[in-house]
C-alpha cells in the first residue's frame, strides 16, 4: 500500500513539476535571504554575507536535482529532457533533419506497405468467432504433393453426411452472377453456399436471418432466399431498414431477401467479397443449362468445416482418412474412375482454416517474400546512410561531449541522449512512412489483382501492421544511433577538449568505422541495382518473346450467355450477326469468337492418339469462328480457314497448330488426315489446315499443342464464346457500340466486360511485373540514398579539414591536387564497396533464378551497367565537396585555427 501511495505521489509530482520547481525556488530563496540577513547582523557587508550564505548552503543546482529525483520519476524526467534536447538539436539543422526523415520514411514506408500486403494475404485471420477451430477439407494423392481444395457436388454431399470430427460442414462457390436493376443486367460477385455455411462461421446476421439447411434443399418451401452483404445492402438498397422481403432478380430469377450480414463479415475467403449469398441447391437453375451440382466430374466447390471442441487436426485428419473410401464409393459411380482414384491413393485431409482460403496466397507468397527482402535491404541501406551521417555530425560535437564527460556526466547518460535523438528521427520517419503506406499498399494490391473483379485485397492497417512499424522503428533507431553514440563518447578527453574537431591524430585512428559503413552501403546498393537489372531484363525479354499472335489493337469481349433463351444454331447465328454488326463499326477491322482466348484463365487438356503418333498426346482444344486466325494475326501455314458453311450437318473439320501437327502426324503433312476425336459429337475430324503456334496458358511456357474446332460444329446447348475485336483506333467508342448492340439484340444478357489483350498480357505476368517495378524503384532509391550518404559524409569530413586544406594550399598545393585529395576519400570507398557488392550479388542473385526468363544471374551487361551506374553516382556525389574544398581561401582557413 505504501509503495502504491509513493508511486501515485511521484506521478502527481511529475505532472506538477513546473509548479513544484517554482515552489522550490521560492523556498530556497527564502533560506538564502534569511542566511544573508543573519550574516549581515554579524557585521558582514551585503556581498560578503551573500557569498558566505551560498557557500554554507551548498550547490543550489545539486540540491534542486536531488529534490527532483526524490519527489518525481527521474527516468521519465530524463527522457522528457532528452526529447526536448533532441528536438532542439534537430531544429538547428533543418536540412539534415528533413533528409534523415525522408530517407527513413522511404525505407520504413516501403517495409510497412509490403508488410500490410503480406498481412492481408498471409497473416490476417478471418473476422469470425473462434477462427482457430475452422478447417478446410482437401484431398491428397500419393504422387502429388499439393493438396486439391475443390470438390464435385456429389463428393461434397457425401462428406456433408459425415460429422465425426466436425460440428458443421459447408461448401461454397464464389463467382460472378447476373442481377437485374434499373441500369439493366449487371455482373456482380456473389456466392452459392450450402445450408451450414453461416452456422459454421458463427456470425449472426445484422438484419433478418441467414440461410439454413432447409433453404439448401431442392423444392424448399421457403422459396428462393438470398442474404445480402453489408456493402451491397447499403449500395443497392440504400440501407433500407425494411429490406427483408424485398426482391432481388438473380439470373432472371426472383429471390427474396431474408437477411443482411454485418459489415465485418466477408465470408470464407480473404480475397473475395461476395455481394450476396444464395443456396447451393439453386445452382441448376441459376447456372442453367449447366448443372455442376450433380456432376461427379466437375470440381468447383470448396468445403469449410468447424471442428468439435477438443478435436485436434490430427484427429480430424484421421477421421477424414477413415471415411475417404466410402466418400469415393458414394460420389464416383464409374467403376474405372473409382479404381483409378484408389490406385492414386486419393484421401481426404483437413488443413487449418483460421486464415481462410486465398487464390492469391500460393501465387504471390514467394514473390512477396522476395519483395519484402528487397524492402529490408533498402531499410538497412537507409540506416547505414544515416549512421554515417550521424557519425560525421557527431564528430563536430566531440569537444562538447568530452567537456560534459569531464565535468561528471556518465558515458551511459550521453549515449542515452544521442540514442534519443536517433529515436526521434526514426519516429518522424515512421510517421511520414505510415502516412504514405495506405496509398502504396493499395497500389500494390491493384497490381496483384490486375483488374480481376472477383478478387479483393484488404490492405487496411491493423494492430499487426502498427506493431511491425513500432518494431522496425526501434530497430532503426538503434541501428542508426548506437555506433555513432559509442564512437562519439569513446575518445581521449584531454585531446578532444584541447583539439576538438581539429584533432587529426584521433581522426586518423578512428576513420576506419565510417569507411566500413559507407563501403557496406555501396555494396548493398550495388546488390539492389544488380537484382533490379536482372528482373528488368527478364521482364523485357518476356515482353519481347514471340506470342505467335499480334496483341496490338486487339480487344476481348467476355459474354455471359447462360441466362438468355437462344440455343444451338440460333445462338450461333446470333454470334454471326453480332460479329457482322460490330465489324461495321468505325475503327473495327475484324471480329471473331473463341471459347478460350490466349492467356485466359480457362483451358482444357485431352488425350488424342492417331495411327502415326507415338501413343496418346496431350492436346488443348479450342472452338473458334471463321476469321479467328486473321483477326489474331496467327499465320495460316497450310490449308484453309473455317467458314460459316462448316455446320453440324457437314463433315467434322479441324485445324492444328504446328506443335499438334508434329505430335499427331510426325514427318508427314497433316492436312487431309483424319483425327479420331469423339468428345465433341463426331467420331473423327478432318484436318483442313495447319497454323502457327501461339502462347496459350502463359508467356513463360512454350506453345502447347492446340486443335481448333469450328464453333458452327459445336454440340453444346448454350456455348459461351468471347469476342476478339481488331481495332485501328482507341477502344473507348467501341464500348458504347457494344452496349447498344447487346441491348438491341440480347436484352437478357449483361453487357460484356471489355479488356485489351495488352492488359491480358500484363495480367499473365503480374508477379514478374510487380517484382521488376518494385526492384527498379528500390534500386533507384538505393542509389539516391547512397549518393546522399557519400556526399554528406564527405562534406562533413571536408569541413573538419578546412585548416589542413588551407595550410596545404598556403604551402603551394594546387587546386587540382586538393580536388584529387578529397575525391580519393570516396573513390576507395566506392571501389571497395563495389567489389564486395559484386561478390554478394553473385551469391544472392541465385534466389532470383526461378523468376528470371531468358536471363542469367551472371548477365555481364547487367553487372557492368550496375557497377558503372554506381561508380558514376559515387563520383558525382564526391566531386562537389572536392570542388568546394579546392575553393577554400588559405587565409580564411588559417584564421579558423
ZAMARGU-4260 file (C-alpha; in steps of 0.2 Angstrom, whole numbers, plus 5000, padded with zeros to 4 digits):
<rodrens>
0) 5000/5000/5000 | 5014/5012/5004 | 5023/5008/4988 | 5007/5012/4978 | 5005/5028/4988
5) 5023/5033/4984 | 5020/5029/4966 | 5005/5039/4965 | 5013/5054/4974 | 5028/5053/4962
10) 5016/5053/4947 | 5007/5068/4953 | 5023/5077/4957 | 5029/5073/4939 | 5014/5081/4932
15) 5016/5096/4943 | 5034/5098/4941 | 5034/5116/4935 | 5023/5122/4949 | 5034/5112/4962
20) 5050/5119/4954 | 5043/5136/4957 | 5039/5132/4975 | 5056/5125/4977 | 5065/5141/4970
25) 5054/5152/4982 | 5059/5141/4997 | 5077/5141/4993 | 5077/5160/4990 | 5069/5162/5007
30) 5083/5151/5015 | 5097/5161/5007 | 5089/5178/5011 | 5087/5173/5029 | 5105/5167/5030
35) 5111/5183/5022 | 5101/5193/5035 | 5110/5183/5049 | 5127/5186/5041 | 5124/5205/5040
40) 5119/5206/5058 | 5137/5199/5062 | 5144/5214/5053 | 5147/5207/5035 | 5144/5218/5020
45) 5130/5213/5009 | 5142/5205/4996 | 5151/5195/5009 | 5135/5190/5018 | 5128/5183/5001
50) 5144/5174/4997 | 5145/5166/5014 | 5127/5161/5014 | 5129/5152/4997 | 5145/5144/5002
55) 5137/5137/5018 | 5121/5132/5010 | 5130/5121/4996 | 5127/5120/4977 | 5109/5125/4973
60) 5109/5115/4956 | 5114/5099/4965 | 5100/5102/4979 | 5087/5105/4965 | 5092/5090/4956
65) 5092/5079/4972 | 5075/5085/4976 | 5068/5082/4959 | 5075/5064/4959 | 5067/5061/4976
70) 5050/5068/4973 | 5046/5063/4955 | 5050/5050/4941 | 5068/5053/4937 | 5069/5041/4922
75) 5054/5049/4913 | 5061/5066/4918 | 5077/5062/4909 | 5068/5055/4894 | 5057/5071/4893
80) 5073/5082/4894 | 5082/5071/4881 | 5067/5073/4869 | 5067/5092/4872 | 5086/5092/4868
85) 5084/5081/4853 | 5071/5091/4846 | 5081/5107/4849 | 5096/5100/4840 | 5086/5094/4825
90) 5078/5111/4824 | 5095/5119/4822 | 5099/5108/4807 | 5083/5108/4797 | 5092/5101/4781
95) 5099/5086/4790 | 5083/5083/4799 | 5072/5083/4783 | 5085/5072/4774 | 5085/5060/4788
100) 5066/5060/4789 | 5063/5057/4771 | 5077/5044/4770 | 5069/5034/4784 | 5051/5037/4778
105) 5056/5029/4761 | 5063/5013/4770 | 5051/5012/4784 | 5036/5016/4772 | 5041/5003/4759
110) 5043/4990/4773 | 5026/4994/4781 | 5017/4994/4764 | 5023/4977/4759 | 5020/4970/4776
115) 5002/4976/4776 | 5000/4966/4759 | 5009/4951/4767 | 4997/4953/4782 | 4982/4954/4771
120) 4986/4938/4761 | 4996/4928/4773 | 4993/4933/4791 | 4976/4940/4794 | 4963/4928/4801
125) 4945/4928/4796 | 4935/4940/4806 | 4924/4927/4814 | 4922/4920/4831 | 4934/4906/4836
130) 4943/4906/4819 | 4956/4894/4825 | 4943/4880/4825 | 4940/4882/4807 | 4947/4869/4794
135) 4946/4867/4776 | 4944/4849/4768 | 4956/4845/4755 | 4961/4829/4745 | 4978/4822/4743
140) 4986/4810/4732 | 5002/4799/4733 | 5012/4806/4719 | 5005/4824/4720 | 5012/4835/4735
145) 5000/4849/4733 | 4983/4847/4740 | 4967/4849/4730 | 4954/4860/4738 | 4940/4859/4726
150) 4927/4845/4725 | 4912/4840/4715 | 4894/4842/4721 | 4891/4823/4724 | 4908/4822/4734
155) 4903/4837/4745 | 4886/4829/4748 | 4895/4813/4753 | 4906/4822/4765 | 4892/4833/4772
160) 4884/4817/4779 | 4899/4813/4790 | 4902/4824/4805 | 4913/4813/4816 | 4926/4827/4819
165) 4916/4842/4815 | 4901/4852/4821 | 4896/4859/4803 | 4902/4855/4786 | 4898/4868/4772
170) 4903/4871/4754 | 4903/4887/4744 | 4907/4894/4727 | 4912/4912/4724 | 4908/4918/4706
175) 4900/4932/4695 | 4881/4932/4695 | 4870/4942/4684 | 4857/4953/4693 | 4844/4964/4686
180) 4842/4983/4691 | 4837/4999/4684 | 4853/5001/4674 | 4850/4984/4666 | 4859/4967/4669
185) 4875/4968/4678 | 4888/4955/4683 | 4892/4956/4702 | 4902/4945/4714 | 4891/4933/4723
190) 4892/4916/4732 | 4882/4900/4732 | 4883/4892/4749 | 4877/4876/4757 | 4865/4876/4772
195) 4878/4875/4786 | 4889/4889/4779 | 4884/4903/4790 | 4882/4892/4805 | 4900/4886/4803
200) 4906/4904/4803 | 4896/4908/4819 | 4892/4926/4814 | 4874/4932/4817 | 4865/4942/4804
205) 4863/4961/4806 | 4845/4960/4800 | 4834/4945/4797 | 4841/4928/4797 | 4855/4919/4787
210) 4852/4903/4776 | 4848/4887/4784 | 4850/4868/4779 | 4831/4869/4775 | 4835/4883/4762
215) 4848/4871/4754 | 4836/4858/4748 | 4828/4856/4731 | 4810/4862/4731 | 4812/4870/4748
220) 4795/4878/4754 | 4804/4894/4759 | 4806/4899/4741 | 4822/4906/4734 | 4831/4916/4748
225) 4846/4927/4747 | 4857/4935/4761 | 4865/4952/4757 | 4882/4958/4762 | 4883/4974/4772
230) 4891/4984/4757 | 4878/4978/4745 | 4864/4982/4756 | 4870/5000/4758 | 4874/5002/4739
235) 4859/4993/4731 | 4845/4995/4744 | 4851/5012/4751 | 4852/5004/4769 | 4834/5002/4769
240) 4829/4995/4786 | 4814/4986/4778 | 4824/4977/4766 | 4819/4960/4772 | 4806/4953/4760
245) 4812/4963/4745 | 4815/4955/4729 | 4832/4953/4720 | 4832/4947/4702 | 4847/4935/4700
250) 4850/4926/4683 | 4832/4932/4678 | 4825/4923/4694 | 4817/4932/4708 | 4825/4929/4725
255) 4818/4935/4742 | 4830/4945/4754 | 4829/4936/4771 | 4844/4943/4779 | 4859/4956/4780
260) 4876/4951/4787 | 4886/4964/4797 | 4900/4974/4790 | 4914/4964/4796 | 4908/4948/4788
265) 4917/4944/4772 | 4914/4925/4770 | 4927/4911/4770 | 4940/4919/4758 | 4950/4934/4762
270) 4952/4939/4744 | 4933/4938/4739 | 4919/4950/4744 | 4903/4942/4738 | 4888/4955/4737
275) 4875/4941/4741 | 4874/4923/4746 | 4861/4911/4739 | 4858/4892/4742 | 4869/4880/4734
280) 4854/4870/4728 | 4849/4884/4716 | 4864/4881/4705 | 4855/4871/4692 | 4843/4885/4689
285) 4854/4900/4691 | 4868/4892/4681 | 4857/4884/4668 | 4859/4875/4657 | 4875/4868/4666
290) 4871/4858/4681 | 4888/4856/4690 | 4879/4852/4707 | 4875/4834/4701 | 4890/4831/4690
295) 4904/4820/4698 | 4917/4826/4685 | 4915/4845/4689 | 4926/4850/4703 | 4921/4868/4709
300) 4916/4868/4727 | 4927/4872/4742 | 4922/4864/4759 | 4923/4873/4775 | 4921/4864/4792
305) 4921/4869/4811 | 4930/4856/4822 | 4921/4850/4838 | 4929/4856/4854 | 4944/4846/4859
310) 4946/4838/4842 | 4964/4841/4835 | 4969/4842/4817 | 4977/4825/4819 | 4961/4818/4825
315) 4951/4827/4811 | 4963/4820/4798 | 4962/4803/4805 | 4943/4804/4804 | 4943/4810/4786
320) 4955/4797/4781 | 4945/4783/4788 | 4930/4790/4778 | 4939/4793/4762 | 4935/4776/4753
325) 4916/4777/4757 | 4915/4795/4751 | 4924/4790/4735 | 4912/4775/4733 | 4897/4786/4735
330) 4902/4800/4724 | 4911/4791/4709 | 4898/4779/4701 | 4910/4774/4687 | 4920/4759/4692
335) 4935/4763/4681 | 4936/4781/4689 | 4934/4774/4706 | 4948/4761/4703 | 4960/4775/4697
340) 4956/4786/4712 | 4961/4771/4723 | 4977/4767/4714 | 4982/4786/4716 | 4978/4784/4734
345) 4966/4799/4735 | 4961/4803/4753 | 4953/4817/4762 | 4963/4828/4775 | 4960/4844/4785
350) 4970/4860/4784 | 4970/4875/4795 | 4956/4887/4791 | 4958/4901/4803 | 4965/4912/4789
355) 4953/4907/4776 | 4957/4902/4758 | 4965/4913/4746 | 4968/4910/4727 | 4982/4923/4728
360) 4991/4916/4743 | 5000/4902/4734 | 5004/4913/4719 | 5012/4928/4727 | 5019/4920/4743
365) 5037/4919/4736 | 5036/4935/4726 | 5030/4944/4742 | 5044/4937/4752 | 5057/4942/4739
370) 5050/4960/4738 | 5050/4961/4757 | 5068/4956/4757 | 5071/4970/4745 | 5062/4982/4757
375) 5073/4976/4771 | 5089/4979/4761 | 5083/4997/4757 | 5079/5000/4776 | 5096/4993/4780
380) 5104/5004/4767 | 5094/5020/4774 | 5100/5015/4792 | 5118/5014/4786 | 5117/5030/4777
385) 5110/5039/4792 | 5123/5031/4804 | 5137/5038/4793 | 5129/5055/4793 | 5126/5055/4812
390) 5144/5049/4814 | 5151/5063/4804 | 5139/5075/4813 | 5144/5069/4830 | 5162/5072/4826
395) 5159/5090/4826 | 5151/5089/4844 | 5166/5079/4851 | 5173/5094/4861 | 5156/5097/4869
400) 5153/5079/4873 | 5171/5077/4880 | 5168/5093/4891 | 5152/5086/4898 | 5161/5069/4902
405) 5175/5079/4911 | 5163/5088/4922 | 5154/5072/4928 | 5142/5066/4915 | 5142/5047/4913
410) 5145/5039/4896 | 5129/5030/4898 | 5119/5046/4900 | 5127/5054/4884 | 5124/5038/4874
415) 5105/5038/4880 | 5104/5056/4875 | 5111/5053/4857 | 5100/5037/4855 | 5085/5048/4860
420) 5090/5059/4845 | 5090/5044/4833 | 5074/5038/4840 | 5066/5055/4837 | 5072/5054/4819
425) 5065/5036/4817 | 5048/5041/4824 | 5047/5056/4812 | 5052/5045/4798 | 5039/5031/4803
430) 5025/5044/4804 | 5029/5050/4787 | 5030/5032/4781 | 5014/5027/4788 | 5006/5042/4780
435) 5011/5035/4763 | 5008/5017/4767 | 4989/5016/4763 | 4991/5023/4746 | 5007/5012/4742
440) 4999/4996/4748 | 4983/5000/4738 | 4993/5002/4723 | 5002/4986/4726 | 4986/4977/4728
445) 4979/4984/4712 | 4994/4977/4703 | 4991/4960/4711 | 4973/4959/4707 | 4976/4966/4689
450) 4958/4971/4686 | 4951/4955/4692 | 4933/4960/4698 | 4931/4945/4709 | 4947/4947/4719
455) 4949/4959/4733 | 4963/4963/4744 | 4960/4972/4761 | 4976/4982/4765 | 4969/4991/4779
460) 4981/4995/4794 | 4978/4985/4809 | 4987/4981/4826 | 4999/4969/4817 | 5005/4982/4805
465) 5007/4995/4819 | 5016/4983/4830 | 5028/4979/4815 | 5030/4998/4812 | 5035/5000/4830
470) 5047/4986/4830 | 5056/4992/4814 | 5056/5010/4821 | 5065/5003/4837 | 5077/4993/4826
475) 5081/5008/4815 | 5084/5020/4830 | 5097/5008/4837 | 5105/5004/4821 | 5107/5022/4816
480) 5112/5029/4833 | 5121/5016/4843 | 5138/5016/4833 | 5139/5035/4832 | 5135/5037/4850
485) 5148/5024/4856 | 5161/5032/4844 | 5157/5050/4849 | 5160/5046/4868 | 5175/5035/4867
490) 5189/5047/4863 | 5203/5053/4874 | 5196/5068/4885 | 5211/5079/4886 | 5215/5078/4867
495) 5196/5081/4862 | 5195/5096/4874 | 5211/5103/4869 | 5209/5100/4850 | 5191/5096/4847
500) 5186/5093/4829 | 5203/5098/4823 | 5212/5083/4831 | 5220/5075/4816 | 5228/5061/4826
505) 5212/5055/4833 | 5203/5057/4817 | 5216/5046/4808 | 5215/5032/4820 | 5196/5032/4820
510) 5190/5034/4802 | 5190/5015/4799 | 5172/5013/4805 | 5164/5026/4794 | 5173/5019/4779
515) 5167/5002/4783 | 5149/5009/4785 | 5150/5018/4768 | 5158/5003/4759 | 5144/4992/4766
520) 5131/5005/4760 | 5139/5005/4742 | 5139/4986/4742 | 5121/4985/4747 | 5116/4997/4734
525) 5125/4988/4721 | 5116/4971/4726 | 5099/4980/4724 | 5105/4988/4707 | 5110/4971/4700
530) 5094/4962/4706 | 5084/4976/4699 | 5094/4975/4682 | 5091/4956/4681 | 5072/4957/4685
535) 5070/4971/4672 | 5080/4962/4659 | 5069/4947/4662 | 5053/4957/4661 | 5059/4965/4645
540) 5063/4948/4637 | 5046/4942/4642 | 5038/4956/4633 | 5048/4953/4618 | 5046/4934/4617
545) 5036/4928/4602 | 5017/4926/4607 | 5013/4919/4590 | 4999/4932/4588 | 4999/4951/4587
550) 4992/4959/4603 | 4992/4977/4597 | 4975/4984/4594 | 4966/4968/4600 | 4951/4969/4612
555) 4942/4955/4621 | 4924/4955/4625 | 4918/4942/4638 | 4900/4937/4636 | 4889/4928/4648
560) 4876/4918/4638 | 4869/4907/4652 | 4853/4917/4655 | 4847/4921/4638 | 4835/4910/4628
565) 4844/4906/4612 | 4852/4889/4610 | 4861/4878/4597 | 4861/4885/4579 | 4850/4900/4584
570) 4864/4905/4596 | 4877/4903/4583 | 4868/4914/4571 | 4867/4927/4585 | 4886/4927/4586
575) 4887/4928/4567 | 4875/4943/4567 | 4883/4952/4581 | 4900/4950/4574 | 4894/4956/4557
580) 4886/4972/4565 | 4901/4975/4576 | 4913/4974/4561 | 4904/4988/4553 | 4908/5000/4567
585) 4920/5014/4564 | 4938/5008/4568 | 4934/4990/4569 | 4944/4979/4556 | 4938/4962/4560
590) 4928/4952/4573 | 4930/4933/4578 | 4925/4922/4593 | 4934/4909/4603 | 4930/4898/4618
595) 4947/4901/4626 | 4957/4916/4620 | 4976/4916/4623 | 4982/4919/4640 | 4965/4917/4648
600) 4961/4909/4665 | 4952/4894/4657 | 4958/4879/4646 | 4956/4861/4643 | 4968/4846/4640
605) 4963/4830/4632 | 4972/4814/4626 | 4972/4811/4607 | 4980/4796/4598 | 4982/4794/4579
610) 4989/4779/4569 | 5005/4790/4567 | 5008/4797/4584 | 5019/4790/4597 | 5005/4785/4609
615) 4992/4797/4617 | 4997/4815/4616 | 4991/4829/4627 | 4981/4842/4617 | 4972/4858/4621
620) 4955/4860/4611 | 4948/4877/4607 | 4932/4882/4597 | 4934/4897/4586 | 4924/4906/4572
625) 4929/4909/4554 | 4942/4924/4553 | 4949/4920/4570 | 4967/4917/4564 | 4967/4933/4553
630) 4959/4943/4567 | 4973/4937/4580 | 4987/4938/4567 | 4991/4920/4568 | 4999/4914/4551
635) 4989/4901/4541 | 5004/4889/4535 | 4994/4877/4525 | 4976/4873/4520 | 4961/4884/4523
640) 4951/4893/4537 | 4934/4888/4544 | 4919/4896/4536 | 4901/4898/4541 | 4896/4883/4530
645) 4905/4871/4541 | 4889/4866/4551 | 4885/4852/4562 | 4877/4843/4547 | 4893/4843/4537
650) 4909/4833/4540 | 4919/4837/4555 | 4933/4850/4552 | 4949/4853/4562 | 4964/4864/4562
655) 4980/4860/4570 | 4994/4871/4576 | 5012/4867/4571 | 5016/4858/4588 | 5000/4847/4587
660) 5003/4843/4569 | 5021/4837/4573 | 5014/4826/4588 | 5000/4818/4579 | 5007/4817/4562
665) 5026/4817/4563 | 5036/4818/4547 | 5021/4820/4536 | 5008/4833/4531 | 4993/4834/4542
670) 4981/4842/4530 | 4968/4830/4524 | 4972/4817/4538 | 4958/4811/4549 | 4959/4813/4568
675) 4948/4801/4579 | 4940/4813/4592 | 4923/4808/4598 | 4922/4820/4613 | 4913/4834/4603
680) 4899/4823/4595 | 4909/4817/4579 | 4919/4801/4578 | 4933/4809/4568 | 4938/4826/4561
685) 4947/4830/4545 | 4962/4842/4547 | 4959/4856/4534 | 4974/4867/4539 | 4990/4870/4550
690) 4993/4887/4558 | 5007/4894/4568 | 5010/4891/4587 | 5004/4903/4600 | 5007/4905/4618
695) 4991/4899/4627 | 4992/4897/4646 | 5007/4908/4650 | 5020/4918/4641 | 5034/4909/4651
700) 5028/4892/4645 | 5032/4885/4627 | 5017/4885/4615 | 5006/4870/4618 | 4998/4858/4605
705) 4981/4865/4601 | 4967/4859/4590 | 4955/4871/4583 | 4937/4866/4580 | 4923/4877/4572
710) 4910/4885/4583 | 4897/4881/4570 | 4900/4862/4573 | 4899/4863/4592 | 4886/4851/4600
715) 4884/4862/4616 | 4867/4868/4620 | 4872/4886/4625 | 4890/4888/4621 | 4899/4903/4628
720) 4912/4912/4617 | 4922/4928/4619 | 4923/4940/4605 | 4940/4946/4599 | 4940/4963/4590
725) 4954/4970/4580 | 4953/4989/4581 | 4963/5003/4572 | 4958/5017/4584 | 4955/5019/4603
730) 4944/5006/4610 | 4933/5018/4621 | 4920/5021/4607 | 4919/5003/4604 | 4912/5000/4622
735) 4897/5011/4618 | 4893/5002/4602 | 4894/4985/4611 | 4882/4991/4624 | 4870/4997/4611
740) 4871/4981/4601 | 4869/4969/4616 | 4853/4979/4622 | 4845/4978/4605 | 4849/4960/4601
745) 4850/4951/4618 | 4842/4962/4632 | 4843/4947/4644 | 4862/4947/4643 | 4873/4958/4654
750) 4885/4970/4644 | 4901/4960/4641 | 4917/4965/4650 | 4929/4973/4638 | 4948/4971/4641
755) 4963/4974/4629 | 4975/4960/4625 | 4989/4970/4631 | 4981/4971/4649 | 4979/4952/4647
760) 4997/4950/4644 | 5001/4961/4659 | 4989/4950/4670 | 4998/4934/4665 | 5015/4941/4671
765) 5009/4950/4687 | 5022/4943/4698 | 5036/4947/4686 | 5029/4965/4684 | 5027/4968/4702
770) 5045/4962/4707 | 5053/4971/4692 | 5044/4988/4695 | 5047/4987/4714 | 5065/4982/4712
775) 5069/4995/4700 | 5061/5008/4712 | 5070/5002/4727 | 5087/5002/4717 | 5084/5020/4711
780) 5080/5024/4729 | 5096/5015/4735 | 5107/5024/4723 | 5099/5041/4728 | 5102/5037/4747
785) 5120/5031/4743 | 5123/5047/4734 | 5116/5057/4748 | 5126/5047/4761 | 5143/5049/4751
790) 5140/5067/4748 | 5135/5071/4766 | 5149/5061/4774 | 5162/5068/4763 | 5155/5086/4766
795) 5156/5084/4785 | 5174/5077/4783 | 5179/5091/4772 | 5173/5104/4783 | 5183/5097/4798
800) 5198/5098/4787 | 5197/5116/4782 | 5213/5121/4792 | 5223/5107/4785 | 5217/5111/4767
805) 5221/5129/4770 | 5239/5125/4776 | 5242/5114/4761 | 5236/5127/4749 | 5247/5140/4758
810) 5262/5129/4756 | 5259/5128/4737 | 5246/5114/4734 | 5237/5117/4718 | 5218/5116/4717
815) 5218/5100/4706 | 5228/5092/4719 | 5216/5097/4733 | 5202/5090/4722 | 5211/5074/4720
820) 5215/5073/4738 | 5197/5075/4744 | 5190/5064/4729 | 5201/5050/4734 | 5191/5049/4751
825) 5176/5042/4742 | 5184/5034/4727 | 5192/5020/4738 | 5176/5018/4747 | 5166/5016/4731
830) 5179/5004/4723 | 5179/4993/4739 | 5160/4993/4741 | 5158/4988/4723 | 5170/4974/4724
835) 5161/4967/4740 | 5144/4971/4732 | 5148/4962/4716 | 5153/4946/4726 | 5137/4947/4737
840) 5126/4950/4722 | 5133/4934/4713 | 5129/4924/4728 | 5112/4932/4732 | 5105/4933/4714
845) 5104/4914/4714 | 5087/4916/4724 | 5080/4925/4709 | 5084/4912/4696 | 5066/4905/4696
850) 5059/4922/4692 | 5071/4925/4678 | 5066/4922/4659 | 5080/4920/4647 | 5092/4930/4659
855) 5107/4923/4668 | 5110/4928/4685 | 5128/4932/4679 | 5122/4943/4664 | 5138/4953/4660
860) 5128/4968/4653 | 5118/4969/4669 | 5133/4968/4680 | 5144/4980/4671 | 5129/4993/4669
865) 5125/4992/4688 | 5144/4994/4693 | 5145/5009/4680 | 5130/5017/4687 | 5135/5016/4705
870) 5153/5022/4702 | 5146/5037/4691 | 5134/5042/4705 | 5148/5040/4718 | 5159/5051/4708
875) 5146/5064/4706 | 5142/5064/4725 | 5161/5066/4729 | 5165/5079/4716 | 5155/5093/4723
880) 5163/5093/4741 | 5180/5091/4732 | 5177/5106/4721 | 5171/5116/4736 | 5187/5111/4746
885) 5198/5117/4732 | 5189/5135/4733 | 5195/5137/4751 | 5204/5153/4755 | 5220/5149/4764
890) 5220/5165/4775 | 5202/5162/4780 | 5206/5143/4784 | 5221/5148/4794 | 5210/5161/4804
895) 5198/5147/4809 | 5213/5139/4819
</rodrens>
